[in-house]
């Protein structure tokens, strides 16, 4: 009698255990599928896309996709398509270690630490300006460069040290900042969509 009871209980126990294992995997697969669908719909292929579309086309494409995903009562998402070439991604990978060894003590991508958050850096200043700033910010402040003086004053006149980095190395750090900043933008997009 006890063996018969155990035999009847065993399939129920096994099926419950199987569900406990399968359900999280199925849920994760569903989430991943939705992320791929969203990224594909916005023009962001998983792993980031490569394109030469104009900004107007990108903006129009994002607005169409945004409206498709947004419900009638929610606000539409206001994001831009993020695109990087393979060369950009390779430079960003090299810039990762450079950033961590030289910049991370005072800067973060999306948060103010000692110095400003660096996301959107290339929208604020052109790369040649950033190279000069990183190599010798004191000289730029002393020369009266308007933006250099503004940053210096805004961050309690904290002197940024000069770095003996090449223009190429600084370019790699900038690419790293751009790629990491775009990840933050994608995270914000999903947070707004939820």
MIGU-74022 format. One record per residue (C-alpha): x, z, y. Coordinates in steps of 0.25 Angstrom, whole numbers, padded with zeros to 4 digits, always signed. Layout:
N
XZY
...
This chain:
194
+0000+0000+0000
+0011+0004+0010
+0018-0009+0006
+0006-0017+0009
+0004-0010+0023
+0019-0013+0026
+0017-0028+0022
+0006-0029+0031
+0013-0022+0043
+0026-0031+0041
+0020-0044+0046
+0014-0038+0058
+0027-0030+0061
+0035-0043+0059
+0025-0051+0068
+0026-0041+0079
+0041-0041+0079
+0041-0056+0079
+0032-0056+0091
+0041-0046+0098
+0053-0055+0096
+0046-0068+0098
+0037-0065+0111
+0049-0061+0120
+0056-0074+0115
+0044-0082+0118
+0042-0076+0131
+0056-0079+0135
+0054-0093+0131
+0042-0094+0139
+0049-0089+0151
+0061-0098+0150
+0051-0110+0148
+0044-0106+0161
+0057-0105+0168
+0062-0119+0163
+0048-0124+0167
+0049-0118+0181
+0063-0123+0183
+0060-0137+0178
+0048-0137+0187
+0056-0133+0200
+0067-0143+0197
+0077-0132+0192
+0080-0136+0178
+0085-0124+0170
+0100-0122+0173
+0097-0128+0187
+0096-0143+0190
+0104-0154+0196
+0097-0163+0206
+0099-0171+0219
+0085-0170+0225
+0083-0168+0240
+0079-0154+0245
+0066-0160+0249
+0063-0165+0235
+0067-0151+0229
+0058-0144+0239
+0046-0153+0236
+0049-0151+0221
+0050-0136+0222
+0037-0135+0230
+0030-0144+0219
+0035-0135+0208
+0032-0122+0216
+0018-0126+0218
+0016-0129+0203
+0021-0116+0199
+0015-0107+0210
+0001-0102+0208
-0009-0104+0219
-0008-0090+0224
+0007-0089+0224
+0017-0093+0234
+0025-0106+0231
+0040-0104+0227
+0050-0109+0238
+0062-0113+0230
+0072-0124+0230
+0077-0132+0218
+0091-0126+0214
+0100-0137+0209
+0115-0137+0205
+0125-0147+0199
+0133-0143+0187
+0145-0143+0197
+0138-0133+0205
+0135-0124+0193
+0149-0125+0188
+0154-0120+0202
+0144-0109+0202
+0149-0104+0189
+0163-0104+0195
+0158-0097+0207
+0151-0086+0199
+0165-0079+0196
+0170-0082+0210
+0157-0075+0216
+0158-0063+0207
+0173-0061+0210
+0173-0064+0225
+0158-0062+0231
+0150-0053+0222
+0156-0041+0228
+0149-0043+0241
+0138-0054+0239
+0127-0057+0229
+0119-0070+0228
+0105-0065+0232
+0108-0051+0238
+0116-0046+0249
+0128-0037+0245
+0139-0035+0255
+0137-0049+0260
+0126-0058+0260
+0118-0064+0248
+0124-0077+0245
+0112-0085+0240
+0109-0097+0249
+0124-0096+0254
+0125-0112+0255
+0112-0113+0263
+0118-0103+0273
+0132-0109+0274
+0139-0122+0270
+0150-0120+0259
+0162-0123+0269
+0157-0111+0277
+0156-0102+0265
+0170-0106+0260
+0176-0102+0274
+0168-0089+0274
+0172-0085+0260
+0187-0088+0263
+0187-0081+0276
+0175-0075+0282
+0182-0067+0292
+0188-0079+0298
+0174-0085+0299
+0168-0073+0306
+0180-0073+0316
+0178-0087+0319
+0164-0084+0324
+0157-0092+0313
+0142-0089+0316
+0138-0087+0302
+0150-0080+0298
+0148-0069+0309
+0134-0068+0306
+0137-0065+0291
+0148-0055+0295
+0139-0048+0304
+0127-0048+0295
+0135-0041+0284
+0140-0029+0292
+0153-0037+0296
+0157-0036+0281
+0170-0045+0280
+0169-0054+0269
+0183-0055+0262
+0190-0069+0262
+0191-0075+0248
+0202-0084+0244
+0192-0093+0237
+0193-0109+0237
+0182-0117+0243
+0179-0122+0228
+0178-0107+0224
+0169-0104+0235
+0160-0116+0232
+0159-0111+0218
+0154-0097+0223
+0144-0104+0232
+0139-0112+0220
+0138-0099+0212
+0130-0093+0224
+0121-0105+0225
+0118-0105+0210
+0115-0090+0209
+0107-0091+0222
+0098-0102+0215
+0096-0092+0203
+0091-0082+0213
+0082-0092+0219
+0076-0096+0205
+0074-0081+0202
+0067-0079+0215
+0058-0091+0212
+0054-0086+0198
+0051-0072+0205
+0042-0078+0215
+0035-0087+0204
+0032-0074+0196
